[in-house]
């Protein structure tokens, strides 16, 4: 059975199979040069695999939004000390 997931872009809905999504993710992953971003992605993936988490649609949308923000401006980062003060 083929697994399909709906992805939402700004104004249209795209239908992509899981293999294409993996491929696209890997292509983006290859371009990441920031150590902190890689640490976060690795830790998140490890936790999902280890605990078989089910990510809610709301959290998935938030993660996708943050990833898009990072990919559009990878140098605009905030360290933990600064972000934890808020």
PDB file with one MODEL, atoms N, CA, C and O in Angstrom:
MODEL        1
ATOM      1  N   UNK A   1       0.848  -1.187   0.000  1.00  0.00           N
ATOM      2  CA  UNK A   1       0.000   0.000   0.000  1.00  0.00           C
ATOM      3  C   UNK A   1       0.880   1.232   0.000  1.00  0.00           C
ATOM      4  O   UNK A   1       1.808   1.343   0.801  1.00  0.00           O
ATOM      5  N   UNK A   2       0.594   2.137  -0.879  1.00  0.00           N
ATOM      6  CA  UNK A   2       1.391   3.341  -1.006  1.00  0.00           C
ATOM      7  C   UNK A   2       0.942   4.367   0.029  1.00  0.00           C
ATOM      8  O   UNK A   2      -0.250   4.630   0.187  1.00  0.00           O
ATOM      9  N   UNK A   3       1.923   4.947   0.735  1.00  0.00           N
ATOM     10  CA  UNK A   3       1.617   5.928   1.760  1.00  0.00           C
ATOM     11  C   UNK A   3       1.676   7.324   1.160  1.00  0.00           C
ATOM     12  O   UNK A   3       2.670   7.692   0.533  1.00  0.00           O
ATOM     13  N   UNK A   4       0.638   8.086   1.346  1.00  0.00           N
ATOM     14  CA  UNK A   4       0.614   9.455   0.842  1.00  0.00           C
ATOM     15  C   UNK A   4       0.278  10.412   1.970  1.00  0.00           C
ATOM     16  O   UNK A   4      -0.468  10.082   2.891  1.00  0.00           O
ATOM     17  N   UNK A   5       0.844  11.597   1.877  1.00  0.00           N
ATOM     18  CA  UNK A   5       0.617  12.610   2.887  1.00  0.00           C
ATOM     19  C   UNK A   5       0.323  13.932   2.191  1.00  0.00           C
ATOM     20  O   UNK A   5       0.921  14.249   1.163  1.00  0.00           O
ATOM     21  N   UNK A   6      -0.586  14.687   2.748  1.00  0.00           N
ATOM     22  CA  UNK A   6      -0.881  16.003   2.215  1.00  0.00           C
ATOM     23  C   UNK A   6       0.072  17.016   2.816  1.00  0.00           C
ATOM     24  O   UNK A   6       0.252  17.072   4.032  1.00  0.00           O
ATOM     25  N   UNK A   7       0.678  17.811   1.958  1.00  0.00           N
ATOM     26  CA  UNK A   7       1.535  18.901   2.400  1.00  0.00           C
ATOM     27  C   UNK A   7       0.877  20.199   1.969  1.00  0.00           C
ATOM     28  O   UNK A   7       0.295  20.287   0.888  1.00  0.00           O
ATOM     29  N   UNK A   8       0.975  21.189   2.813  1.00  0.00           N
ATOM     30  CA  UNK A   8       0.343  22.460   2.512  1.00  0.00           C
ATOM     31  C   UNK A   8       1.394  23.502   2.183  1.00  0.00           C
ATOM     32  O   UNK A   8       2.294  23.763   2.982  1.00  0.00           O
ATOM     33  N   UNK A   9       1.279  24.081   1.034  1.00  0.00           N
ATOM     34  CA  UNK A   9       2.115  25.223   0.714  1.00  0.00           C
ATOM     35  C   UNK A   9       1.271  26.448   0.979  1.00  0.00           C
ATOM     36  O   UNK A   9       0.164  26.340   1.506  1.00  0.00           O
ATOM     37  N   UNK A  10       1.777  27.602   0.623  1.00  0.00           N
ATOM     38  CA  UNK A  10       1.061  28.827   0.973  1.00  0.00           C
ATOM     39  C   UNK A  10      -0.357  28.871   0.423  1.00  0.00           C
ATOM     40  O   UNK A  10      -1.286  29.243   1.140  1.00  0.00           O
ATOM     41  N   UNK A  11      -0.538  28.495  -0.849  1.00  0.00           N
ATOM     42  CA  UNK A  11      -1.865  28.645  -1.412  1.00  0.00           C
ATOM     43  C   UNK A  11      -2.415  27.371  -2.044  1.00  0.00           C
ATOM     44  O   UNK A  11      -3.554  27.350  -2.510  1.00  0.00           O
ATOM     45  N   UNK A  12      -1.617  26.319  -2.060  1.00  0.00           N
ATOM     46  CA  UNK A  12      -2.111  25.111  -2.706  1.00  0.00           C
ATOM     47  C   UNK A  12      -1.768  23.869  -1.900  1.00  0.00           C
ATOM     48  O   UNK A  12      -0.866  23.875  -1.062  1.00  0.00           O
ATOM     49  N   UNK A  13      -2.488  22.838  -2.169  1.00  0.00           N
ATOM     50  CA  UNK A  13      -2.288  21.580  -1.470  1.00  0.00           C
ATOM     51  C   UNK A  13      -1.591  20.630  -2.442  1.00  0.00           C
ATOM     52  O   UNK A  13      -2.032  20.438  -3.575  1.00  0.00           O
ATOM     53  N   UNK A  14      -0.484  20.038  -1.964  1.00  0.00           N
ATOM     54  CA  UNK A  14       0.268  19.124  -2.806  1.00  0.00           C
ATOM     55  C   UNK A  14       0.153  17.718  -2.249  1.00  0.00           C
ATOM     56  O   UNK A  14       0.111  17.521  -1.035  1.00  0.00           O
ATOM     57  N   UNK A  15       0.104  16.767  -3.122  1.00  0.00           N
ATOM     58  CA  UNK A  15       0.061  15.374  -2.712  1.00  0.00           C
ATOM     59  C   UNK A  15       1.383  14.732  -3.132  1.00  0.00           C
ATOM     60  O   UNK A  15       1.723  14.704  -4.315  1.00  0.00           O
ATOM     61  N   UNK A  16       2.126  14.216  -2.143  1.00  0.00           N
ATOM     62  CA  UNK A  16       3.422  13.621  -2.433  1.00  0.00           C
ATOM     63  C   UNK A  16       3.506  12.270  -1.742  1.00  0.00           C
ATOM     64  O   UNK A  16       3.029  12.113  -0.618  1.00  0.00           O
ATOM     65  N   UNK A  17       4.111  11.292  -2.412  1.00  0.00           N
ATOM     66  CA  UNK A  17       4.277  10.026  -1.728  1.00  0.00           C
ATOM     67  C   UNK A  17       5.466  10.108  -0.781  1.00  0.00           C
ATOM     68  O   UNK A  17       6.290  11.016  -0.897  1.00  0.00           O
ATOM     69  N   UNK A  18       5.561   9.185   0.135  1.00  0.00           N
ATOM     70  CA  UNK A  18       6.551   9.236   1.206  1.00  0.00           C
ATOM     71  C   UNK A  18       7.977   9.163   0.662  1.00  0.00           C
ATOM     72  O   UNK A  18       8.875   9.805   1.206  1.00  0.00           O
ATOM     73  N   UNK A  19       8.198   8.394  -0.401  1.00  0.00           N
ATOM     74  CA  UNK A  19       9.547   8.297  -0.968  1.00  0.00           C
ATOM     75  C   UNK A  19      10.019   9.632  -1.533  1.00  0.00           C
ATOM     76  O   UNK A  19      11.183   9.999  -1.371  1.00  0.00           O
ATOM     77  N   UNK A  20       9.133  10.348  -2.185  1.00  0.00           N
ATOM     78  CA  UNK A  20       9.493  11.658  -2.716  1.00  0.00           C
ATOM     79  C   UNK A  20       9.753  12.646  -1.582  1.00  0.00           C
ATOM     80  O   UNK A  20      10.666  13.467  -1.664  1.00  0.00           O
ATOM     81  N   UNK A  21       8.952  12.564  -0.532  1.00  0.00           N
ATOM     82  CA  UNK A  21       9.172  13.434   0.627  1.00  0.00           C
ATOM     83  C   UNK A  21      10.528  13.161   1.254  1.00  0.00           C
ATOM     84  O   UNK A  21      11.240  14.095   1.621  1.00  0.00           O
ATOM     85  N   UNK A  22      10.896  11.883   1.381  1.00  0.00           N
ATOM     86  CA  UNK A  22      12.206  11.532   1.932  1.00  0.00           C
ATOM     87  C   UNK A  22      13.316  12.090   1.055  1.00  0.00           C
ATOM     88  O   UNK A  22      14.277  12.676   1.553  1.00  0.00           O
ATOM     89  N   UNK A  23      13.179  11.904  -0.244  1.00  0.00           N
ATOM     90  CA  UNK A  23      14.182  12.409  -1.179  1.00  0.00           C
ATOM     91  C   UNK A  23      14.343  13.923  -1.031  1.00  0.00           C
ATOM     92  O   UNK A  23      15.462  14.426  -0.934  1.00  0.00           O
ATOM     93  N   UNK A  24      13.229  14.639  -1.015  1.00  0.00           N
ATOM     94  CA  UNK A  24      13.281  16.106  -0.882  1.00  0.00           C
ATOM     95  C   UNK A  24      13.905  16.518   0.447  1.00  0.00           C
ATOM     96  O   UNK A  24      14.677  17.476   0.503  1.00  0.00           O
ATOM     97  N   UNK A  25      13.572  15.799   1.512  1.00  0.00           N
ATOM     98  CA  UNK A  25      14.144  16.106   2.817  1.00  0.00           C
ATOM     99  C   UNK A  25      15.651  15.900   2.809  1.00  0.00           C
ATOM    100  O   UNK A  25      16.401  16.729   3.323  1.00  0.00           O
ATOM    101  N   UNK A  26      16.087  14.802   2.229  1.00  0.00           N
ATOM    102  CA  UNK A  26      17.527  14.511   2.154  1.00  0.00           C
ATOM    103  C   UNK A  26      18.246  15.589   1.348  1.00  0.00           C
ATOM    104  O   UNK A  26      19.348  15.999   1.713  1.00  0.00           O
ATOM    105  N   UNK A  27      17.644  16.046   0.273  1.00  0.00           N
ATOM    106  CA  UNK A  27      18.263  17.102  -0.525  1.00  0.00           C
ATOM    107  C   UNK A  27      18.438  18.378   0.296  1.00  0.00           C
ATOM    108  O   UNK A  27      19.467  19.045   0.185  1.00  0.00           O
ATOM    109  N   UNK A  28      17.463  18.720   1.107  1.00  0.00           N
ATOM    110  CA  UNK A  28      17.581  19.886   1.984  1.00  0.00           C
ATOM    111  C   UNK A  28      18.616  19.636   3.071  1.00  0.00           C
ATOM    112  O   UNK A  28      19.412  20.515   3.401  1.00  0.00           O
ATOM    113  N   UNK A  29      18.594  18.434   3.621  1.00  0.00           N
ATOM    114  CA  UNK A  29      19.512  18.069   4.703  1.00  0.00           C
ATOM    115  C   UNK A  29      20.971  18.195   4.261  1.00  0.00           C
ATOM    116  O   UNK A  29      21.819  18.634   5.037  1.00  0.00           O
ATOM    117  N   UNK A  30      21.256  17.818   3.046  1.00  0.00           N
ATOM    118  CA  UNK A  30      22.620  17.878   2.516  1.00  0.00           C
ATOM    119  C   UNK A  30      23.168  19.304   2.539  1.00  0.00           C
ATOM    120  O   UNK A  30      24.374  19.502   2.687  1.00  0.00           O
ATOM    121  N   UNK A  31      22.299  20.284   2.394  1.00  0.00           N
ATOM    122  CA  UNK A  31      22.760  21.673   2.313  1.00  0.00           C
ATOM    123  C   UNK A  31      23.026  22.313   3.678  1.00  0.00           C
ATOM    124  O   UNK A  31      23.626  23.387   3.744  1.00  0.00           O
ATOM    125  N   UNK A  32      22.595  21.679   4.757  1.00  0.00           N
ATOM    126  CA  UNK A  32      22.746  22.272   6.088  1.00  0.00           C
ATOM    127  C   UNK A  32      24.210  22.263   6.502  1.00  0.00           C
ATOM    128  O   UNK A  32      24.868  21.223   6.477  1.00  0.00           O
ATOM    129  N   UNK A  33      24.709  23.426   6.883  1.00  0.00           N
ATOM    130  CA  UNK A  33      26.099  23.578   7.292  1.00  0.00           C
ATOM    131  C   UNK A  33      26.230  24.001   8.750  1.00  0.00           C
ATOM    132  O   UNK A  33      27.335  24.197   9.254  1.00  0.00           O
ATOM    133  N   UNK A  34      25.098  24.138   9.416  1.00  0.00           N
ATOM    134  CA  UNK A  34      25.099  24.626  10.786  1.00  0.00           C
ATOM    135  C   UNK A  34      25.090  23.466  11.774  1.00  0.00           C
ATOM    136  O   UNK A  34      24.202  22.614  11.730  1.00  0.00           O
ATOM    137  N   UNK A  35      26.079  23.434  12.664  1.00  0.00           N
ATOM    138  CA  UNK A  35      26.226  22.348  13.633  1.00  0.00           C
ATOM    139  C   UNK A  35      25.014  22.244  14.563  1.00  0.00           C
ATOM    140  O   UNK A  35      24.536  21.141  14.831  1.00  0.00           O
ATOM    141  N   UNK A  36      24.514  23.376  15.055  1.00  0.00           N
ATOM    142  CA  UNK A  36      23.367  23.352  15.973  1.00  0.00           C
ATOM    143  C   UNK A  36      22.120  22.803  15.291  1.00  0.00           C
ATOM    144  O   UNK A  36      21.365  22.033  15.885  1.00  0.00           O
ATOM    145  N   UNK A  37      21.912  23.202  14.052  1.00  0.00           N
ATOM    146  CA  UNK A  37      20.743  22.712  13.317  1.00  0.00           C
ATOM    147  C   UNK A  37      20.835  21.199  13.129  1.00  0.00           C
ATOM    148  O   UNK A  37      19.833  20.499  13.277  1.00  0.00           O
ATOM    149  N   UNK A  38      22.009  20.693  12.810  1.00  0.00           N
ATOM    150  CA  UNK A  38      22.190  19.253  12.651  1.00  0.00           C
ATOM    151  C   UNK A  38      21.950  18.516  13.963  1.00  0.00           C
ATOM    152  O   UNK A  38      21.322  17.458  13.978  1.00  0.00           O
ATOM    153  N   UNK A  39      22.448  19.072  15.060  1.00  0.00           N
ATOM    154  CA  UNK A  39      22.231  18.456  16.369  1.00  0.00           C
ATOM    155  C   UNK A  39      20.737  18.326  16.669  1.00  0.00           C
ATOM    156  O   UNK A  39      20.274  17.280  17.123  1.00  0.00           O
ATOM    157  N   UNK A  40      19.996  19.391  16.410  1.00  0.00           N
ATOM    158  CA  UNK A  40      18.553  19.395  16.672  1.00  0.00           C
ATOM    159  C   UNK A  40      17.848  18.356  15.804  1.00  0.00           C
ATOM    160  O   UNK A  40      17.008  17.600  16.293  1.00  0.00           O
ATOM    161  N   UNK A  41      18.184  18.320  14.538  1.00  0.00           N
ATOM    162  CA  UNK A  41      17.551  17.352  13.642  1.00  0.00           C
ATOM    163  C   UNK A  41      17.883  15.918  14.046  1.00  0.00           C
ATOM    164  O   UNK A  41      17.002  15.058  14.052  1.00  0.00           O
ATOM    165  N   UNK A  42      19.134  15.658  14.380  1.00  0.00           N
ATOM    166  CA  UNK A  42      19.534  14.312  14.795  1.00  0.00           C
ATOM    167  C   UNK A  42      18.833  13.892  16.081  1.00  0.00           C
ATOM    168  O   UNK A  42      18.338  12.769  16.181  1.00  0.00           O
ATOM    169  N   UNK A  43      18.788  14.783  17.059  1.00  0.00           N
ATOM    170  CA  UNK A  43      18.136  14.467  18.330  1.00  0.00           C
ATOM    171  C   UNK A  43      16.645  14.202  18.132  1.00  0.00           C
ATOM    172  O   UNK A  43      16.085  13.281  18.727  1.00  0.00           O
ATOM    173  N   UNK A  44      16.018  15.008  17.301  1.00  0.00           N
ATOM    174  CA  UNK A  44      14.590  14.837  17.035  1.00  0.00           C
ATOM    175  C   UNK A  44      14.325  13.500  16.360  1.00  0.00           C
ATOM    176  O   UNK A  44      13.418  12.768  16.757  1.00  0.00           O
ATOM    177  N   UNK A  45      15.107  13.183  15.352  1.00  0.00           N
ATOM    178  CA  UNK A  45      14.931  11.914  14.649  1.00  0.00           C
ATOM    179  C   UNK A  45      15.187  10.726  15.578  1.00  0.00           C
ATOM    180  O   UNK A  45      14.439   9.748  15.563  1.00  0.00           O
ATOM    181  N   UNK A  46      16.233  10.814  16.375  1.00  0.00           N
ATOM    182  CA  UNK A  46      16.533   9.739  17.324  1.00  0.00           C
ATOM    183  C   UNK A  46      15.371   9.510  18.287  1.00  0.00           C
ATOM    184  O   UNK A  46      15.013   8.366  18.570  1.00  0.00           O
ATOM    185  N   UNK A  47      14.783  10.591  18.791  1.00  0.00           N
ATOM    186  CA  UNK A  47      13.665  10.467  19.730  1.00  0.00           C
ATOM    187  C   UNK A  47      12.441   9.858  19.056  1.00  0.00           C
ATOM    188  O   UNK A  47      11.747   9.031  19.647  1.00  0.00           O
ATOM    189  N   UNK A  48      12.180  10.267  17.828  1.00  0.00           N
ATOM    190  CA  UNK A  48      11.021   9.734  17.110  1.00  0.00           C
ATOM    191  C   UNK A  48      11.202   8.241  16.872  1.00  0.00           C
ATOM    192  O   UNK A  48      10.271   7.461  17.074  1.00  0.00           O
ATOM    193  N   UNK A  49      12.385   7.844  16.446  1.00  0.00           N
ATOM    194  CA  UNK A  49      12.649   6.424  16.201  1.00  0.00           C
ATOM    195  C   UNK A  49      12.620   5.637  17.500  1.00  0.00           C
ATOM    196  O   UNK A  49      12.016   4.566  17.571  1.00  0.00           O
ATOM    197  N   UNK A  50      13.262   6.159  18.510  1.00  0.00           N
ATOM    198  CA  UNK A  50      13.364   5.466  19.794  1.00  0.00           C
ATOM    199  C   UNK A  50      12.011   5.292  20.469  1.00  0.00           C
ATOM    200  O   UNK A  50      11.730   4.236  21.035  1.00  0.00           O
ATOM    201  N   UNK A  51      11.191   6.298  20.413  1.00  0.00           N
ATOM    202  CA  UNK A  51       9.922   6.283  21.137  1.00  0.00           C
ATOM    203  C   UNK A  51       8.701   6.096  20.254  1.00  0.00           C
ATOM    204  O   UNK A  51       7.576   6.005  20.744  1.00  0.00           O
ATOM    205  N   UNK A  52       8.928   6.041  18.958  1.00  0.00           N
ATOM    206  CA  UNK A  52       7.828   5.894  18.012  1.00  0.00           C
ATOM    207  C   UNK A  52       6.737   6.937  18.267  1.00  0.00           C
ATOM    208  O   UNK A  52       5.548   6.618  18.298  1.00  0.00           O
ATOM    209  N   UNK A  53       7.162   8.177  18.446  1.00  0.00           N
ATOM    210  CA  UNK A  53       6.232   9.273  18.706  1.00  0.00           C
ATOM    211  C   UNK A  53       5.285   9.481  17.534  1.00  0.00           C
ATOM    212  O   UNK A  53       5.640   9.289  16.371  1.00  0.00           O
ATOM    213  N   UNK A  54       4.104   9.869  17.873  1.00  0.00           N
ATOM    214  CA  UNK A  54       3.154  10.309  16.872  1.00  0.00           C
ATOM    215  C   UNK A  54       3.094  11.829  16.977  1.00  0.00           C
ATOM    216  O   UNK A  54       2.601  12.368  17.969  1.00  0.00           O
ATOM    217  N   UNK A  55       3.584  12.505  15.977  1.00  0.00           N
ATOM    218  CA  UNK A  55       3.628  13.967  15.995  1.00  0.00           C
ATOM    219  C   UNK A  55       2.271  14.492  15.543  1.00  0.00           C
ATOM    220  O   UNK A  55       1.749  14.092  14.502  1.00  0.00           O
ATOM    221  N   UNK A  56       1.714  15.386  16.335  1.00  0.00           N
ATOM    222  CA  UNK A  56       0.410  15.951  15.983  1.00  0.00           C
ATOM    223  C   UNK A  56       0.553  16.823  14.737  1.00  0.00           C
ATOM    224  O   UNK A  56       1.638  17.309  14.416  1.00  0.00           O
ATOM    225  N   UNK A  57      -0.552  17.004  14.057  1.00  0.00           N
ATOM    226  CA  UNK A  57      -0.569  17.838  12.855  1.00  0.00           C
ATOM    227  C   UNK A  57      -0.121  19.264  13.180  1.00  0.00           C
ATOM    228  O   UNK A  57       0.591  19.892  12.397  1.00  0.00           O
ATOM    229  N   UNK A  58      -0.541  19.763  14.335  1.00  0.00           N
ATOM    230  CA  UNK A  58      -0.151  21.111  14.767  1.00  0.00           C
ATOM    231  C   UNK A  58       1.370  21.211  14.955  1.00  0.00           C
ATOM    232  O   UNK A  58       1.997  22.160  14.484  1.00  0.00           O
ATOM    233  N   UNK A  59       1.952  20.226  15.646  1.00  0.00           N
ATOM    234  CA  UNK A  59       3.398  20.252  15.858  1.00  0.00           C
ATOM    235  C   UNK A  59       4.158  20.026  14.561  1.00  0.00           C
ATOM    236  O   UNK A  59       5.212  20.623  14.347  1.00  0.00           O
ATOM    237  N   UNK A  60       3.637  19.178  13.705  1.00  0.00           N
ATOM    238  CA  UNK A  60       4.272  18.938  12.415  1.00  0.00           C
ATOM    239  C   UNK A  60       4.278  20.213  11.587  1.00  0.00           C
ATOM    240  O   UNK A  60       5.281  20.535  10.950  1.00  0.00           O
ATOM    241  N   UNK A  61       3.178  20.933  11.590  1.00  0.00           N
ATOM    242  CA  UNK A  61       3.115  22.211  10.864  1.00  0.00           C
ATOM    243  C   UNK A  61       4.122  23.202  11.430  1.00  0.00           C
ATOM    244  O   UNK A  61       4.782  23.921  10.679  1.00  0.00           O
ATOM    245  N   UNK A  62       4.241  23.240  12.762  1.00  0.00           N
ATOM    246  CA  UNK A  62       5.201  24.136  13.402  1.00  0.00           C
ATOM    247  C   UNK A  62       6.636  23.762  13.015  1.00  0.00           C
ATOM    248  O   UNK A  62       7.443  24.639  12.708  1.00  0.00           O
ATOM    249  N   UNK A  63       6.951  22.481  13.029  1.00  0.00           N
ATOM    250  CA  UNK A  63       8.287  22.033  12.625  1.00  0.00           C
ATOM    251  C   UNK A  63       8.574  22.380  11.173  1.00  0.00           C
ATOM    252  O   UNK A  63       9.665  22.845  10.845  1.00  0.00           O
ATOM    253  N   UNK A  64       7.604  22.157  10.313  1.00  0.00           N
ATOM    254  CA  UNK A  64       7.784  22.503   8.896  1.00  0.00           C
ATOM    255  C   UNK A  64       7.994  24.001   8.710  1.00  0.00           C
ATOM    256  O   UNK A  64       8.818  24.426   7.900  1.00  0.00           O
ATOM    257  N   UNK A  65       7.245  24.794   9.463  1.00  0.00           N
ATOM    258  CA  UNK A  65       7.381  26.251   9.390  1.00  0.00           C
ATOM    259  C   UNK A  65       8.778  26.679   9.845  1.00  0.00           C
ATOM    260  O   UNK A  65       9.421  27.502   9.194  1.00  0.00           O
ATOM    261  N   UNK A  66       9.243  26.119  10.960  1.00  0.00           N
ATOM    262  CA  UNK A  66      10.566  26.477  11.470  1.00  0.00           C
ATOM    263  C   UNK A  66      11.670  26.024  10.532  1.00  0.00           C
ATOM    264  O   UNK A  66      12.665  26.726  10.356  1.00  0.00           O
ATOM    265  N   UNK A  67      11.498  24.849   9.924  1.00  0.00           N
ATOM    266  CA  UNK A  67      12.494  24.371   8.967  1.00  0.00           C
ATOM    267  C   UNK A  67      12.552  25.292   7.749  1.00  0.00           C
ATOM    268  O   UNK A  67      13.636  25.606   7.258  1.00  0.00           O
ATOM    269  N   UNK A  68      11.412  25.716   7.273  1.00  0.00           N
ATOM    270  CA  UNK A  68      11.367  26.626   6.131  1.00  0.00           C
ATOM    271  C   UNK A  68      12.039  27.957   6.475  1.00  0.00           C
ATOM    272  O   UNK A  68      12.783  28.504   5.662  1.00  0.00           O
ATOM    273  N   UNK A  69      11.779  28.476   7.672  1.00  0.00           N
ATOM    274  CA  UNK A  69      12.416  29.722   8.114  1.00  0.00           C
ATOM    275  C   UNK A  69      13.927  29.550   8.143  1.00  0.00           C
ATOM    276  O   UNK A  69      14.669  30.412   7.671  1.00  0.00           O
ATOM    277  N   UNK A  70      14.380  28.422   8.704  1.00  0.00           N
ATOM    278  CA  UNK A  70      15.823  28.170   8.754  1.00  0.00           C
ATOM    279  C   UNK A  70      16.406  28.061   7.349  1.00  0.00           C
ATOM    280  O   UNK A  70      17.442  28.662   7.066  1.00  0.00           O
ATOM    281  N   UNK A  71      15.766  27.313   6.475  1.00  0.00           N
ATOM    282  CA  UNK A  71      16.298  27.123   5.127  1.00  0.00           C
ATOM    283  C   UNK A  71      16.347  28.433   4.348  1.00  0.00           C
ATOM    284  O   UNK A  71      17.227  28.625   3.509  1.00  0.00           O
ATOM    285  N   UNK A  72      15.415  29.327   4.620  1.00  0.00           N
ATOM    286  CA  UNK A  72      15.410  30.631   3.948  1.00  0.00           C
ATOM    287  C   UNK A  72      16.454  31.578   4.505  1.00  0.00           C
ATOM    288  O   UNK A  72      16.875  32.503   3.811  1.00  0.00           O
ATOM    289  N   UNK A  73      16.888  31.367   5.759  1.00  0.00           N
ATOM    290  CA  UNK A  73      17.869  32.252   6.376  1.00  0.00           C
ATOM    291  C   UNK A  73      18.667  31.465   7.425  1.00  0.00           C
ATOM    292  O   UNK A  73      18.446  31.642   8.623  1.00  0.00           O
ATOM    293  N   UNK A  74      19.592  30.597   6.990  1.00  0.00           N
ATOM    294  CA  UNK A  74      20.303  29.712   7.927  1.00  0.00           C
ATOM    295  C   UNK A  74      21.222  30.420   8.911  1.00  0.00           C
ATOM    296  O   UNK A  74      21.617  29.826   9.914  1.00  0.00           O
ATOM    297  N   UNK A  75      21.568  31.667   8.650  1.00  0.00           N
ATOM    298  CA  UNK A  75      22.467  32.383   9.557  1.00  0.00           C
ATOM    299  C   UNK A  75      21.725  33.137  10.655  1.00  0.00           C
ATOM    300  O   UNK A  75      22.354  33.679  11.564  1.00  0.00           O
ATOM    301  N   UNK A  76      20.417  33.177  10.584  1.00  0.00           N
ATOM    302  CA  UNK A  76      19.616  33.891  11.575  1.00  0.00           C
ATOM    303  C   UNK A  76      19.223  32.927  12.692  1.00  0.00           C
ATOM    304  O   UNK A  76      18.111  32.398  12.701  1.00  0.00           O
ATOM    305  N   UNK A  77      20.137  32.704  13.626  1.00  0.00           N
ATOM    306  CA  UNK A  77      19.910  31.760  14.715  1.00  0.00           C
ATOM    307  C   UNK A  77      19.979  32.470  16.061  1.00  0.00           C
ATOM    308  O   UNK A  77      20.565  33.546  16.181  1.00  0.00           O
ATOM    309  N   UNK A  78      19.380  31.858  17.061  1.00  0.00           N
ATOM    310  CA  UNK A  78      19.406  32.398  18.404  1.00  0.00           C
ATOM    311  C   UNK A  78      19.950  31.301  19.321  1.00  0.00           C
ATOM    312  O   UNK A  78      19.510  30.154  19.246  1.00  0.00           O
ATOM    313  N   UNK A  79      20.887  31.646  20.168  1.00  0.00           N
ATOM    314  CA  UNK A  79      21.425  30.639  21.078  1.00  0.00           C
ATOM    315  C   UNK A  79      20.444  30.373  22.210  1.00  0.00           C
ATOM    316  O   UNK A  79      19.513  31.147  22.436  1.00  0.00           O
ATOM    317  N   UNK A  80      20.661  29.271  22.918  1.00  0.00           N
ATOM    318  CA  UNK A  80      19.738  28.843  23.960  1.00  0.00           C
ATOM    319  C   UNK A  80      19.611  29.882  25.074  1.00  0.00           C
ATOM    320  O   UNK A  80      18.511  30.138  25.563  1.00  0.00           O
ATOM    321  N   UNK A  81      20.728  30.476  25.470  1.00  0.00           N
ATOM    322  CA  UNK A  81      20.690  31.458  26.569  1.00  0.00           C
ATOM    323  C   UNK A  81      19.764  32.618  26.227  1.00  0.00           C
ATOM    324  O   UNK A  81      19.004  33.083  27.077  1.00  0.00           O
ATOM    325  N   UNK A  82      19.825  33.080  24.998  1.00  0.00           N
ATOM    326  CA  UNK A  82      18.975  34.199  24.586  1.00  0.00           C
ATOM    327  C   UNK A  82      17.518  33.758  24.512  1.00  0.00           C
ATOM    328  O   UNK A  82      16.632  34.453  25.008  1.00  0.00           O
ATOM    329  N   UNK A  83      17.268  32.617  23.901  1.00  0.00           N
ATOM    330  CA  UNK A  83      15.884  32.173  23.726  1.00  0.00           C
ATOM    331  C   UNK A  83      15.215  31.760  25.022  1.00  0.00           C
ATOM    332  O   UNK A  83      13.998  31.888  25.155  1.00  0.00           O
ATOM    333  N   UNK A  84      15.989  31.264  25.981  1.00  0.00           N
ATOM    334  CA  UNK A  84      15.398  30.824  27.238  1.00  0.00           C
ATOM    335  C   UNK A  84      15.034  31.988  28.164  1.00  0.00           C
ATOM    336  O   UNK A  84      14.334  31.789  29.157  1.00  0.00           O
ATOM    337  N   UNK A  85      15.497  33.187  27.853  1.00  0.00           N
ATOM    338  CA  UNK A  85      15.153  34.369  28.659  1.00  0.00           C
ATOM    339  C   UNK A  85      13.746  34.861  28.388  1.00  0.00           C
ATOM    340  O   UNK A  85      13.170  35.575  29.209  1.00  0.00           O
ATOM    341  N   UNK A  86      13.178  34.486  27.239  1.00  0.00           N
ATOM    342  CA  UNK A  86      11.837  34.969  26.862  1.00  0.00           C
ATOM    343  C   UNK A  86      10.754  34.348  27.680  1.00  0.00           C
ATOM    344  O   UNK A  86       9.578  34.654  27.480  1.00  0.00           O
TER     345      UNK A  86
ENDMDL
END
